[in-house]
Amino acid sequence: MTHILDNPIWNALTTHNHNISTGNDNVRYFDREIAAFAGLKNNRETDLDELYSLVSSPIHFILFTPGEISIPAGWKILVKRDLLQMVCEKPTISQLADGPELVPLQTKDVPAMLEITSKTNPGPFFARTIEFGGYHGIFDGDQLVAMTGRRMQPGPYVEVSAVCTDAGYTGRGYAAHLVNHQLRSILAESRIPFLHLFADNIGAYKVYKKLGFETRREMMVYVIEKQEK
């Protein structure tokens, strides 16, 4: 039986994130000011042909797939990389440790969020990505120096995302503090945290393992761009 997280983008777009999606019965994608992800019901060439017919060029999309897929004519592959998917059923840290104040981030903080994500590159972050909700940050005065939040929500799962720390503030445990807060918040809602990271991101992998995440499976990430045929 296929697991819901084998196709996380499609299942998010057809469940808890349906209200911010566009598409049809075989392909869906997020509002472009929120995210660049597209979900394919069956991860087939015919799905990508349908997506091609729905959008104008040039436009790019990010796909998460459970393995390599065939990309048909009309799409250019910009990125193709191995990805790890991790799930946390139970945090290993029993409670939030003492640490800096975690501030709920609001629309007024979007410029600061765009700035820190542009410097740290935790993944795509746009003007309305904050609408995924659950974002918290750590400030040093008026400067946002670390943050994390939520992204896709397929079924009972909630993705932890945008985990980033300004280069001048690394090594202080800010990322672990923020992610641990997310874990407790998600589990308190009787839901299950998960996340994705590049397979070669060993530093982040060790942090997530320490917090209780376990690798569920290997995935693939594609970034594809529509070309004129």
N, C-alpha and C positions, 0 to 999 in steps of 0.2 A: 504494500500500500504506500502511495506517495505521501510524504510528510508535507505539511503546510509550509514548512520553512525551506523545502526544496525549490520552491518558486515564491520567494518572499515578496517580491515587488508586486506581482500579479495578485497575490492573495491579500496584500495590504490594500491595493487599489480597488478590490472588490468587496472588502469588509470595512474596517474602521477608517480607512482613508478615502472611501468612495466619494465623499462630499467634495474633495479637492482634486478630482480626477476627470479626465475626458477620454472618450474612446467608444468602443463597441463590445460585442460579446467575445471577441478574440484578442483584442489589444486595448490597453489603456495606458495613459500617462498622466503625470501630475501637472497641475497648473505650472506653467513655465517660470513664473516668478517665485515659485516655492521650491521646485526641484526639477532635475533633468532626467529622472528615472522613468523608464517605460517597462511595463509588464506584458509578457506574452503568455497567453493561456497554455500553449503547447510547446513553445520554444522552437517553432518550425519556420522554414523559409516562407510559408504561406502567411504566417502571422506578420513577419517583417514586410511582406508585400502589402498587406493591409495597412500597416503603420505608414508605409511609404505613401499610400494613396490618401492618407488622412492629413498629412502635414506638408508645409511648404519647405523649400530648401533655400539657403542652407540651414540645417538644424541638426543638433546632435542629441543623442540619448545615451543613458547609462543602463546596461542590462546586468543583472545577476542571474547566472544560470548554473545548474548542477553539474555541468560539464561543457565540453566544447560543442558549439552549434555551428551550423552552416549559415553564413551571411550571404544573401543573394545579391545579384547585381543591383546597383543603385545606392548601395551603402558602402562607405569607406570605413575600414577599421582603424581607429585612432589609437586605441589602447586595448590590449588583451593580456590580462594578468591573472595569476593564481590568487585566490582569496580564501581566507579562513572564516568560517561561521562558528561563533561560540555562544553557548547558552549558560545561564546561571540559574540553577534550580534553588540553590541555597547559598547565601553569602558566607564566606569563611570568617569574616570579621563580625563579631556578634553585635556591635553597636558602632555608631559614628564616633570616631576618636575626636578628641579636642582638636580644633583647627580654626582657620580663619572663617569669618562669617560667609555663609552662602546666600547670595542675594538673588531672588527671583528676577529674571530679566524680562523687560517689557519693550514695547515698540520704540520707546525713546532711546533704548540701548542698541538698536539695530546698527547705527553707524559704528559703534565700538565693536560690535560682534563681527561686522564685515571686515573691520580693520584687523582684528586678531586672527580671523580665519584666513585672510589674505597672506598673513605673515607665517602662519603655522601649517596651512594646507591640510586640515583634518578630513577634507572631503568637500564637495560642492556646498556652498552656502550663499543664498541669494537674499534679496531684499525682503521676501516674505517667508523665508524658511522658518522663521520664528513661529509661524502658525502651526507647526507640528506640535508645539507646546512643550512645557516642562523644562525650559531652559533656566539654569542657574549659573551664576558666575562669582568670581572672587575679584574684588577691587583692591587696588593700592591707591588710595586717594580717589581721584576721578578716573584712573586708568583701569580698564578691564584687563586682568592679567591671566585669567584662566576661566574656562567655562565647559559645560557639557549640556546635553539636552536629549530629546527624543526625536525619532524620525518615523520610520515605517511601523505600522501596527497591524500585522496580519493575524487575524483571529485573536487568540489569547496572548499573543506575544507582543512585546514592545521593544523596539530597537533603541539602544543607547547610542548616541551619535554626537558628532562635533566635539569630541574630547580634545581639548587643546590648551596649551600653556605657553605664554610668552617666553621667548628664549632666555630672558633675564631672570625668570622665576622658576626654572626647572630645578628638579632635585629637592623640592620642598614638600613633595607628597600631595600637591594640589589636585592632580588628576585622579589619584586614588581616592582622595576625600570626596571629590565631586561625583565620581562614578559610584562609590559606595552609597552616597545619598540617593542617587537614581535607583540603585538596586532596591533599597528599602522602600522607596516611594512606590515603585512598580509592584513589588511583591505585596505591599499593603493593600493594593487594589485587586489582589488575587489574580495577578497576571504574571507573565514570565519574561524576564529580561533576556535579550540577545544582542549580538553586535557582529559587525564584520570588520576585518582588518587584513591588510596585505600580508601574505604568508611570510615575507622577509622582515616584517616589523617586529623584531625579536624583543625590543625594549617594551613595547606596548603589550605584547603577548605575555611577558612575565608579570606585568602589573595586573592584567586581567585574570591570570591564573591565580595569583595571590588573593584576589578578591572573591574567587569561587567560580569563575567561568571555566567551562570545559569545552574543548573543540567538539562540535557536533559533526561537521563534515567539511570537506574542501569544496569550494565553489570556483566559478570563473566570473570575472568582471570584464565586460566589453564596453568600450565607448565607441559608438558608431555615428557617422555623419551622413546625412542624406546628400546624394550627388544628383546632378541632372543626368538622366539616361541619354 
